[in-house]
Amino acid sequence: MADEPFLTRWSFQFGRKKEPEKHDAAESSGKPVSNGNSSNGTANGGGHVKNTSDLAIYEQYRTQERGSANGNGVLSDRYDEKPQKSLLPSFESADMRALGESLSRDIIRGSPDVKWDSIKGLENAKRLLKEAVVMPIKYPKYFTGLLSPWKGILLFGPPGTGKTMLAKAVATECKTTFFNISASSVVSKWRGDSEKLVKVLFELARHHAPSTIFLDEIDALISQRGEGRSEHEASRRLKTELLVQMDGLTKTDELVFVLAATNLPWELDAAMLRRLEKRILVPLPEPEARRAMFEELLPSVPGEEKLPYDLMVERTEGYSGSDIRLLCKEAAMQPLRRLMAHLEDKAEVVPEEELPKVGPIKHDDIETALKNTRPSAHLHVHRYDKFNTDYGSQILQ
């Protein structure tokens, strides 16, 4: 009895005591003692063993890509590698960890490849974004105390003017961890999970700082509270948690920016407007920006008829950037339609290598495109101007 080891939880196999003979045999053979689980298990540091199939998929991703990628999915040199940051922070419960894993799927891995120069016009919006996001990351020495960086930025304006492209440019140029969040990311059918998702989102953002949380169409998440007593309790709790978490960002030193975009800024709650400190108007493109778009989308071909850029700029007053792209697409379709009509008249099928080239765009094609494409966002321009006058951020020259 004196030689028999003291009973511990490792001495039991699914509630039954291990056989001493097997234990001694394992020791004499020099092999590690099994705890009763399958051999392909992996210890999780707490005395328990989990199968690889039971691991969270992002832990498997980290294990497989440890040699070639860091926690944000950016490739790194294996020989010049910094200590890696875990994908998830240490959450207080397994439920919070599961929610964190679901939100990790909204991290943009890799660059969206949108540069500042690829956005035509919007110089005021780009300058304000650089001042609010880029400069504090490049020169943190100057942004301390009263000059601490702004934590909340709102992009508002008509649809199709480039708000999402500006957010992609921030993700590309600033090299921050970019969370692309929509209503489906933080709204759950389970009671209480929506608030937890918002809390986990901001914990993840602080863990991966510097980071940017992009809330597209934020008016779907936090419209004005208490409208006509028709607001659901779960919706109100979600809005309150989002406001609390955004208020907490101002009390931390981590570089976490909330970048929101909306087409309906007048429907936002007043408390959210207070937390979105910079409110930047993204207006319809000016004549110079429209001309730059036309020259890039419909470049002139040497030896062919020169396109009437001045006429297009004059006739597209009130068009958004998206409308101009549709206009150029419609103009480019005209020569293709002529070619398709010619090919359809032939009875035999033309081999792919013998297909003729598409002809150039003519002046009449531009006229047809202008007649068939109408502006979609010009009716409420005065409302955006009034909101910008009341709440917008300006740069005074």
LOFIRO-405098 format. One record per residue (C-alpha): x, y, z; residue number from 1; residue in three letters. Coordinates in steps of 0.2 Angstrom, whole numbers, plus 5000, padded with zeros to 4 digits. Layout:
REM residues N
X, Y, Z, NUM, ALA
...
REM end
This chain:
REM residues 397
5000, 5000, 5000, 1, MET
5014, 5012, 5003, 2, ALA
5020, 5011, 4985, 3, ASP
5003, 5014, 4978, 4, GLU
5002, 5032, 4972, 5, PRO
4989, 5044, 4979, 6, PHE
4973, 5045, 4970, 7, LEU
4971, 5060, 4959, 8, THR
4959, 5065, 4944, 9, ARG
4973, 5058, 4933, 10, TRP
4971, 5041, 4941, 11, SER
4953, 5039, 4934, 12, PHE
4947, 5034, 4916, 13, GLN
4930, 5040, 4913, 14, PHE
4925, 5038, 4932, 15, GLY
4934, 5021, 4934, 16, ARG
4951, 5018, 4943, 17, LYS
4965, 5014, 4931, 18, LYS
4973, 4997, 4932, 19, GLU
4990, 4998, 4941, 20, PRO
4998, 4985, 4930, 21, GLU
4995, 4996, 4914, 22, LYS
5001, 5011, 4923, 23, HIS
5017, 5002, 4928, 24, ASP
5019, 4994, 4911, 25, ALA
5018, 5011, 4903, 26, ALA
5031, 5018, 4915, 27, GLU
5043, 5004, 4911, 28, SER
5041, 5006, 4893, 29, SER
5045, 5024, 4894, 30, GLY
5029, 5030, 4885, 31, LYS
5018, 5044, 4891, 32, PRO
5003, 5039, 4901, 33, VAL
4987, 5042, 4892, 34, SER
4972, 5050, 4901, 35, ASN
4959, 5040, 4892, 36, GLY
4956, 5051, 4877, 37, ASN
4961, 5048, 4859, 38, SER
4979, 5049, 4853, 39, SER
4976, 5063, 4841, 40, ASN
4971, 5075, 4855, 41, GLY
4980, 5091, 4859, 42, THR
4981, 5098, 4877, 43, ALA
4973, 5115, 4880, 44, ASN
4984, 5120, 4895, 45, GLY
4970, 5116, 4908, 46, GLY
4973, 5098, 4910, 47, GLY
4960, 5093, 4897, 48, HIS
4962, 5086, 4880, 49, VAL
4952, 5091, 4864, 50, LYS
4952, 5083, 4847, 51, ASN
4959, 5093, 4833, 52, THR
4941, 5093, 4825, 53, SER
4934, 5101, 4841, 54, ASP
4946, 5116, 4840, 55, LEU
4939, 5132, 4834, 56, ALA
4942, 5134, 4815, 57, ILE
4952, 5150, 4818, 58, TYR
4964, 5141, 4830, 59, GLU
4966, 5128, 4817, 60, GLN
4970, 5142, 4805, 61, TYR
4983, 5149, 4817, 62, ARG
4991, 5132, 4820, 63, THR
4993, 5129, 4801, 64, GLN
4998, 5146, 4796, 65, GLU
5009, 5150, 4811, 66, ARG
5025, 5149, 4801, 67, GLY
5019, 5161, 4787, 68, SER
5006, 5173, 4794, 69, ALA
5003, 5183, 4809, 70, ASN
4986, 5185, 4818, 71, GLY
4980, 5198, 4806, 72, ASN
4983, 5187, 4791, 73, GLY
4997, 5197, 4784, 74, VAL
5012, 5187, 4777, 75, LEU
5028, 5189, 4787, 76, SER
5046, 5183, 4785, 77, ASP
5048, 5167, 4795, 78, ARG
5066, 5172, 4800, 79, TYR
5062, 5190, 4805, 80, ASP
5046, 5186, 4815, 81, GLU
5040, 5196, 4830, 82, LYS
5031, 5187, 4844, 83, PRO
5014, 5183, 4837, 84, GLN
4998, 5190, 4845, 85, LYS
4984, 5178, 4848, 86, SER
4969, 5179, 4837, 87, LEU
4957, 5181, 4852, 88, LEU
4960, 5189, 4869, 89, PRO
4957, 5180, 4885, 90, SER
4938, 5180, 4887, 91, PHE
4929, 5178, 4903, 92, GLU
4918, 5163, 4897, 93, SER
4917, 5151, 4883, 94, ALA
4901, 5159, 4876, 95, ASP
4911, 5176, 4874, 96, MET
4925, 5166, 4865, 97, ARG
4912, 5158, 4853, 98, ALA
4905, 5175, 4849, 99, LEU
4923, 5182, 4847, 100, GLY
4926, 5168, 4834, 101, GLU
4911, 5172, 4824, 102, SER
4916, 5191, 4824, 103, LEU
4934, 5186, 4818, 104, SER
4926, 5181, 4802, 105, ARG
4923, 5200, 4799, 106, ASP
4941, 5205, 4799, 107, ILE
4947, 5210, 4782, 108, ILE
4962, 5199, 4778, 109, ARG
4973, 5207, 4765, 110, GLY
4972, 5224, 4758, 111, SER
4956, 5230, 4749, 112, PRO
4969, 5238, 4737, 113, ASP
4960, 5255, 4736, 114, VAL
4972, 5270, 4736, 115, LYS
4968, 5288, 4740, 116, TRP
4973, 5292, 4721, 117, ASP
4960, 5280, 4715, 118, SER
4946, 5291, 4722, 119, ILE
4943, 5306, 4711, 120, LYS
4938, 5322, 4720, 121, GLY
4932, 5322, 4738, 122, LEU
4948, 5331, 4743, 123, GLU
4940, 5339, 4759, 124, ASN
4934, 5321, 4765, 125, ALA
4951, 5313, 4761, 126, LYS
4960, 5327, 4771, 127, ARG
4949, 5326, 4786, 128, LEU
4951, 5307, 4786, 129, LEU
4970, 5308, 4785, 130, LYS
4969, 5320, 4799, 131, GLU
4958, 5309, 4810, 132, ALA
4965, 5292, 4806, 133, VAL
4982, 5292, 4797, 134, VAL
4991, 5306, 4806, 135, MET
4988, 5299, 4824, 136, PRO
4995, 5282, 4818, 137, ILE
5010, 5290, 4809, 138, LYS
5014, 5303, 4822, 139, TYR
5008, 5297, 4839, 140, PRO
5019, 5309, 4848, 141, LYS
5009, 5324, 4844, 142, TYR
4992, 5317, 4847, 143, PHE
4992, 5316, 4866, 144, THR
4982, 5325, 4880, 145, GLY
4970, 5338, 4873, 146, LEU
4975, 5333, 4855, 147, LEU
4971, 5314, 4857, 148, SER
4964, 5307, 4841, 149, PRO
4946, 5307, 4837, 150, TRP
4938, 5290, 4840, 151, LYS
4922, 5292, 4830, 152, GLY
4920, 5297, 4812, 153, ILE
4904, 5298, 4802, 154, LEU
4903, 5298, 4783, 155, LEU
4887, 5304, 4776, 156, PHE
4880, 5309, 4759, 157, GLY
4870, 5303, 4744, 158, PRO
4871, 5285, 4739, 159, PRO
4885, 5281, 4727, 160, GLY
4896, 5295, 4731, 161, THR
4911, 5284, 4738, 162, GLY
4909, 5282, 4756, 163, LYS
4913, 5264, 4756, 164, THR
4928, 5267, 4745, 165, MET
4934, 5280, 4757, 166, LEU
4933, 5266, 4771, 167, ALA
4942, 5254, 4760, 168, LYS
4956, 5267, 4757, 169, ALA
4958, 5269, 4775, 170, VAL
4960, 5250, 4777, 171, ALA
4973, 5250, 4763, 172, THR
4983, 5266, 4768, 173, GLU
4983, 5265, 4787, 174, CYS
4987, 5246, 4788, 175, LYS
4976, 5244, 4803, 176, THR
4965, 5229, 4807, 177, THR
4949, 5232, 4798, 178, PHE
4933, 5226, 4805, 179, PHE
4919, 5226, 4791, 180, ASN
4903, 5226, 4802, 181, ILE
4885, 5226, 4796, 182, SER
4869, 5223, 4805, 183, ALA
4870, 5204, 4803, 184, SER
4887, 5204, 4812, 185, SER
4880, 5210, 4829, 186, VAL
4862, 5206, 4829, 187, VAL
4857, 5189, 4836, 188, SER
4841, 5180, 4838, 189, LYS
4846, 5174, 4855, 190, TRP
4841, 5185, 4870, 191, ARG
4856, 5195, 4876, 192, GLY
4868, 5189, 4863, 193, ASP
4867, 5206, 4853, 194, SER
4874, 5216, 4867, 195, GLU
4888, 5203, 4870, 196, LYS
4893, 5203, 4852, 197, LEU
4895, 5222, 4853, 198, VAL
4906, 5221, 4869, 199, LYS
4916, 5207, 4861, 200, VAL
4918, 5217, 4845, 201, LEU
4926, 5231, 4854, 202, PHE
4937, 5219, 4865, 203, GLU
4943, 5212, 4849, 204, LEU
4947, 5229, 4841, 205, ALA
4957, 5234, 4857, 206, ARG
4966, 5217, 4856, 207, HIS
4971, 5220, 4838, 208, HIS
4975, 5239, 4840, 209, ALA
4977, 5249, 4830, 210, PRO
4961, 5244, 4822, 211, SER
4946, 5252, 4813, 212, THR
4928, 5247, 4815, 213, ILE
4918, 5251, 4799, 214, PHE
4899, 5251, 4802, 215, LEU
4891, 5252, 4785, 216, ASP
4873, 5259, 4785, 217, GLU
4874, 5263, 4803, 218, ILE
4856, 5270, 4803, 219, ASP
4850, 5252, 4803, 220, ALA
4858, 5249, 4819, 221, LEU
4856, 5265, 4829, 222, ILE
4841, 5275, 4823, 223, SER
4833, 5287, 4836, 224, GLN
4827, 5279, 4852, 225, ARG
4809, 5278, 4858, 226, GLY
4801, 5283, 4842, 227, GLU
4782, 5281, 4845, 228, GLY
4784, 5267, 4858, 229, ARG
4787, 5255, 4844, 230, SER
4805, 5251, 4848, 231, GLU
4808, 5233, 4854, 232, HIS
4817, 5230, 4870, 233, GLU
4831, 5220, 4862, 234, ALA
4835, 5234, 4849, 235, SER
4836, 5247, 4863, 236, ARG
4848, 5236, 4873, 237, ARG
4859, 5234, 4858, 238, LEU
4859, 5253, 4855, 239, LYS
4863, 5256, 4873, 240, THR
4878, 5244, 4873, 241, GLU
4885, 5252, 4857, 242, LEU
4884, 5269, 4865, 243, LEU
4892, 5263, 4881, 244, VAL
4906, 5254, 4871, 245, GLN
4910, 5269, 4860, 246, MET
4910, 5281, 4875, 247, ASP
4923, 5269, 4883, 248, GLY
4935, 5271, 4868, 249, LEU
4938, 5289, 4874, 250, THR
4945, 5283, 4890, 251, LYS
4958, 5271, 4883, 252, THR
4975, 5274, 4875, 253, ASP
4973, 5261, 4861, 254, GLU
4971, 5267, 4844, 255, LEU
4953, 5261, 4839, 256, VAL
4943, 5271, 4827, 257, PHE
4925, 5269, 4823, 258, VAL
4921, 5273, 4805, 259, LEU
4902, 5274, 4801, 260, ALA
4893, 5277, 4785, 261, ALA
4875, 5282, 4781, 262, THR
4864, 5289, 4768, 263, ASN
4851, 5295, 4781, 264, LEU
4861, 5305, 4794, 265, PRO
4845, 5314, 4801, 266, TRP
4838, 5297, 4807, 267, GLU
4853, 5294, 4819, 268, LEU
4851, 5296, 4838, 269, ASP
4858, 5312, 4845, 270, ALA
4869, 5302, 4858, 271, ALA
4877, 5293, 4843, 272, MET
4880, 5310, 4834, 273, LEU
4889, 5316, 4850, 274, ARG
4900, 5301, 4850, 275, ARG
4904, 5302, 4831, 276, LEU
4915, 5318, 4833, 277, GLU
4920, 5320, 4815, 278, LYS
4905, 5321, 4803, 279, ARG
4911, 5322, 4785, 280, ILE
4900, 5326, 4770, 281, LEU
4904, 5315, 4755, 282, VAL
4895, 5326, 4741, 283, PRO
4891, 5323, 4723, 284, LEU
4906, 5324, 4712, 285, PRO
4911, 5341, 4706, 286, GLU
4914, 5345, 4687, 287, PRO
4933, 5342, 4689, 288, GLU
4930, 5325, 4697, 289, ALA
4917, 5320, 4684, 290, ARG
4929, 5324, 4670, 291, ARG
4943, 5313, 4679, 292, ALA
4931, 5299, 4680, 293, MET
4926, 5300, 4662, 294, PHE
4944, 5301, 4656, 295, GLU
4948, 5285, 4667, 296, GLU
4933, 5275, 4663, 297, LEU
4932, 5280, 4644, 298, LEU
4950, 5284, 4639, 299, PRO
4952, 5291, 4621, 300, SER
4960, 5279, 4608, 301, VAL
4973, 5286, 4597, 302, PRO
4967, 5287, 4579, 303, GLY
4949, 5286, 4584, 304, GLU
4936, 5300, 4586, 305, GLU
4939, 5310, 4602, 306, LYS
4925, 5308, 4615, 307, LEU
4916, 5324, 4620, 308, PRO
4921, 5325, 4638, 309, TYR
4915, 5343, 4640, 310, ASP
4898, 5338, 4635, 311, LEU
4897, 5324, 4647, 312, MET
4903, 5334, 4661, 313, VAL
4890, 5348, 4657, 314, GLU
4876, 5335, 4655, 315, ARG
4879, 5325, 4671, 316, THR
4876, 5338, 4684, 317, GLU
4868, 5330, 4699, 318, GLY
4875, 5312, 4695, 319, TYR
4884, 5302, 4708, 320, SER
4900, 5292, 4705, 321, GLY
4890, 5276, 4704, 322, SER
4878, 5285, 4691, 323, ASP
4893, 5290, 4681, 324, ILE
4900, 5272, 4681, 325, ARG
4883, 5266, 4674, 326, LEU
4883, 5279, 4661, 327, LEU
4901, 5274, 4655, 328, CYS
4895, 5256, 4655, 329, LYS
4880, 5260, 4644, 330, GLU
4891, 5270, 4632, 331, ALA
4903, 5255, 4631, 332, ALA
4889, 5243, 4627, 333, MET
4883, 5252, 4611, 334, GLN
4897, 5246, 4600, 335, PRO
4896, 5229, 4608, 336, LEU
4877, 5229, 4604, 337, ARG
4881, 5233, 4585, 338, ARG
4893, 5219, 4585, 339, LEU
4882, 5206, 4593, 340, MET
4868, 5210, 4581, 341, ALA
4880, 5207, 4566, 342, HIS
4885, 5190, 4574, 343, LEU
4867, 5185, 4577, 344, GLU
4863, 5188, 4559, 345, ASP
4875, 5174, 4554, 346, LYS
4868, 5156, 4553, 347, ALA
4885, 5148, 4558, 348, GLU
4894, 5149, 4574, 349, VAL
4910, 5159, 4573, 350, VAL
4925, 5151, 4582, 351, PRO
4931, 5161, 4597, 352, GLU
4948, 5164, 4589, 353, GLU
4940, 5172, 4574, 354, GLU
4928, 5184, 4583, 355, LEU
4930, 5202, 4577, 356, PRO
4936, 5216, 4589, 357, LYS
4923, 5228, 4597, 358, VAL
4922, 5244, 4588, 359, GLY
4926, 5261, 4596, 360, PRO
4914, 5272, 4606, 361, ILE
4906, 5286, 4595, 362, LYS
4898, 5302, 4599, 363, HIS
4881, 5295, 4596, 364, ASP
4884, 5282, 4608, 365, ASP
4887, 5295, 4622, 366, ILE
4871, 5304, 4617, 367, GLU
4861, 5287, 4618, 368, THR
4869, 5283, 4635, 369, ALA
4865, 5301, 4642, 370, LEU
4847, 5298, 4637, 371, LYS
4846, 5281, 4645, 372, ASN
4854, 5284, 4661, 373, THR
4846, 5296, 4674, 374, ARG
4853, 5302, 4691, 375, PRO
4848, 5293, 4706, 376, SER
4853, 5304, 4721, 377, ALA
4850, 5322, 4716, 378, HIS
4833, 5325, 4724, 379, LEU
4839, 5326, 4743, 380, HIS
4855, 5335, 4740, 381, VAL
4848, 5350, 4750, 382, HIS
4844, 5339, 4765, 383, ARG
4862, 5334, 4766, 384, TYR
4868, 5352, 4764, 385, ASP
4857, 5357, 4778, 386, LYS
4863, 5343, 4789, 387, PHE
4881, 5347, 4785, 388, ASN
4878, 5365, 4790, 389, THR
4870, 5360, 4806, 390, ASP
4882, 5346, 4812, 391, TYR
4896, 5344, 4799, 392, GLY
4915, 5346, 4801, 393, SER
4923, 5358, 4789, 394, GLN
4941, 5363, 4786, 395, ILE
4943, 5382, 4785, 396, LEU
4956, 5388, 4773, 397, GLN
REM end
